[in-house]
Amino acid sequence: MMGAAALDLSPGAGVVLDEVEWLVERQEPHLGRVHLVRADGERQRASFRFLANHPRCRPSSRTAAEGANRGRQPASWSDVKPEKRPLIEQRFAHLMEVNCGFRSGDPFRLEPGEPHPEYDPDRTTLTERRAAKAAELSALRPEEAKLLLGVAHVGVRTLERWERRRRKYGIVGCADHRWLRASGGHPSISEEVREAIFAVRAETQHHRSRVSARTREIMIRRYVRETFENENENEDGDESEKIEVPSYHTLLRVWKEWFGPGGARQKYERSAELPTKNGHVLVTRPGQVVALDTTILPVMVRENVFGDPVTVHLTLALDVYTHSICAFRLTLVSDSSVDVAMVLRDVMLPLPMREEWGEDMEWPYPGLPAAMVSEFAGYEVAGLPFFTPETVTSDHGSVYRNHHLVDVQEAIGCRILPARVLRPQDKSAVERVFGSIRSLVFEKLAGYTGVDVSDRGADPEGDAVLTLAEMEHFIATWVVKVWQNRRLGEFAPSWDSGGDHSPNTLFAASFAQEGFDLDIPSPETYYRFLPQHHVKRIHRRGVKVKGLWYDAALLHQPDMNSARGGRYKQHWVIHREPRDRRVVYFQDPDSHEWHELRWTGLPPEGEMPAFGDARVEELLTRVREAGLKPRSDSELVPKLLEMLGAVDPVAKWPSQLTKSQRTQHAREIAQAQAAAADRPQQPPKLNKPQLLTAVGAPDTEPSWRERAREATESLDAHRRRRRETAKPAQQPSAPTPLGSSRRGRNLFVIADDDDGSDEPDPQPTERT
C-alpha cells in the first residue's frame, strides 16, 4: 500500500491551499507556524496543524522535490509488470528484515529461524542490521544478485535509498525507476512543430476532406516553413535557422497518441465538436425515458388479404431503464403519426392475456397482486410493464415531428425529445435491441432477408410462411416469455453491475425503490390521440373534414354554439381517424360523451368497405381532374367504389389486379383492422390466427372476396336509393283531341276567348 506523501514546509517549497498555490517564505518552528506568500504578493500565516489537517491542502508539483513526477499520476502496484513483481517482493522482504528482524514484517508470522542473531532488534541497532544485510547480499555472486534483486551489487547506500522510497510510496518504492519510467514525450517535437500539428489537425478535421497521413506530414512541413522560417528571415534579414521536423513515422506516432487512430468519418468528427445541451441524463426509474424507433422487419411475411409476401415495418417502444419492450406494432406501410400515438397508448395500457398463454406469462411482479391489476384493467394482464412515459426519445423523422404528436404529448403529459443530430448514443439502447432481436429470433424464421441485399437468400419471398397476424402474435409471445426474463449482461444497473438482472427483475426492484403508480388510462384516450380539426361552424350539411362531409342529428340541436376560447375561439374540435375515414368523432359539450359522425356519402343500408386518407386524396384528385363538382358527397360513392375494386367480377378480382394494387388493398384492409382493434367499442379478438400459406387459404371466405362483395352490395344499394328518390321527369297527360297538333302549328287560327286552362299546353317530348 502506498504511503501518504509528507507535506514539505521547508522554505521555498510550494503548497496548494484551496486550489491556490502558495510559496513557503519562512518557518517559525518555536511558534508552530509558517509564512506563505502568493504570486501576487499577498501573504498569510498558517499553523502546521492547520495545514496538516486541511482536506484541500497538498504539496505543489512545481517544487524541486516533486519536479520529477510533474505531469504524472503516482505509480501503483498494478503498473509493475508481472515479471518484476517477485524482485520487488524480495527487496521489500530484505528491508523488513532490516527494520524489525522479520521478512514478513509481522512478528506473528515467523519464518524458520527468525529472528536471526544479526537482525534481532533487541540486540542490534538499525545501522548494524543494514551493514549485516549489505554483507549478506554482497556475498552473492553478481548473477545471483541480479536474478534475485534486479541489481548486481547492493550496499548500505542502496538499502537506505530503497527504505526512503518505501516509506514514501509503499512497496512500489522498492521498484527500480527504470521499470516505471515516464512514458510518452518526444524531444524532437518542438513548440513550432507542436503548433503546426494542431493547426493541421484543425484544418483537416473541420474544413477539408479526409486526407492520408503522408498529406498531413507535408502540410506540417509547409506550415513550419511558411510560418516560422520565413518569419525569422524577414525580421533579421539573414538566412533563417532551419527548424527540424521529425520523420514521418514519428509524426504518425505522435498523431495517434494525441488524437487517436482517426478511423471516424469527417461527418462524425465534426459532429463531435457540436455543443451539448443540458448535459447527460441519468435514468433512474422506469418510464423516465422511453426510446422509440422504426425499422424494416428483416423477415418477409404474407399479408392477410391475398397472401402475397410483403415487407412490413416494426415500431418499437423500449424503456431505457429496464430495457423492457413495452409496446410494438407491425404496419404494412411506414408508420404514421397516429401509429406512433397508438404505440404510446399501448405503453400506458396493460397487455391482455391471450388464449395460448399459460400461467407463467401472467402478471408476475411482487408488491402488486395480479388480481388488483386485472380488476382495474377489466381483463387478465400479461407480464409486461406499463406506465405513463415521462420523456420519449425518437429520431428526426417527419412522423415524430408534427403537430399531431405535439397534441398527443400534451394529452399524455410527457415530452417527445428528438435525439441530437449525429448523436447515435441517444438511441443506442433501442438500436442494440433491434440487433438482439435479429440474432435471437428473426434469423431463425423462414423468409429471413439478411442484413442487406448481399446477404439475402435466393428466394426469401417464396420462403415466407407466417402471415402478418401470426408474426404479431409470435413477437408478442416471445417478448413476454423470453425477452422480459432474459439476462441483461452489460446493461445491468449501476448499483449492481455484476449481478444477474432481467427487465422483469429490474421492474420489480423499482417497486421497492420508488413504488408503482397504478394509473390505467380510460378508453377515451383513443379519441384524444386522434388528429384534431377545428371547425368554425356547423353547416346544414354537417362539418367538412379533409374534403369530406360528416353529419349526425347531434349537430343540429337548437342553440348549438361552441364556448371554446383562446386561439380557436368558438370552434368545434373534430377528431379524425386517418386509417378509417367512414366516420369522425365528436365529443358532446354537455355530457362529454363521444359520438360518431358518419360520412354523408355512406349508404344507410349495408356497410361500405373501410378506406383511409390515401384513398380519399386519390378520390378527390380524380374528381378534380374530371372537372366534376358534386352537390353532395353521395355523388362521390360510385367513383370511390370503382377505386375500391367493385367494378371487377368478384371471382376474378385477384387476377385482374397487379401486385402493387393488391398490396395497396391489403394495406388499406390492415389499417382498417388496426383502427377497429384500437377503437374502444370494438375490442380486438385475441384468438390465434389461421395459417395462410402460399399454397392455399383457410376455409373461411378470403378478405379480398368479402371486401369486393361489400363494395358491390354498397354500390347496388346506392343505385337503388338514387332510383327511388329520383323525381319523375313528366306526369302522364290526357289524350289530346284529333287535329290539335295541326291547330297548334297553324298560325292563322284565332285564339278562343277563354284562357284555355282546360286544355293542356303542348309540351315537347323529352328524348331519352
Secondary structure, 3 states (H helix, E strand, C coil): CCCCCCCCCCCCCEEEECCEEEEEEEEECCCCEEEEECCCCCEEEEEHHHHHHCCCEEECCCCCCCHHHCCCCCCCHHHCCHHHHHHHHHHHHHHHHHHHCCCCCCCCCCCCCCCCHHHCCCCCCHHHHHHHHHHHHHCCCHHHHHHHHCCCCCCHHHHHHHHHHHHHHHHHHHCCCCCCCCCCCCCCCCHHHHHHHHHHHHHHHHCCCCCCHHHHHHHHHHHHHHHHHHHHHHHHCCCCCCCCCCCHHHHHHHHHHHHCCCCCCHHHHHHCCCCCCCCCCCCCCCCCCEEEEEEECCECEECCCCCCEECCEEEEEEECCCCCEEEEEEECCCCCHHHHHHHHHHHHCCCECCCCCCHHHECCCCCCCHHHHHHHHCCCEECCCCCCCCEEEECCCHHHCCHHHHHHHHHHCCEEEECCCCCHHHHHHHHHHHHHHHHHCHHHCCCECCCCHHHCCCCHHHHCCCEHHHHHHHHHHHHHHCHHHCCCHHHCCHHHCCCCCCHHHHHHHHHHHHCCCCCCCCCCHHHHCCCEEEECCCECCEEEECCEEEECHHHHCCCCCCCCCHHHCCCEEEEECCCCCCEEEEECCCCCCEEEEEECCCCCCCCCCCCCHHHHHHHHHHHHHHCCCCCCHHHHHHHHHHHCCCCCCCCCHHHHCCHHHHHHHHHHHHHHHHHHHHCCCCCCCCCCCCCCCCCCCCCCCCHHHHHHHHHHHHHHHHHHHHHHHCCCCCCCCCCCCCCHHHHHHCCCCCCCCCCCCCCCCCCCCCCC
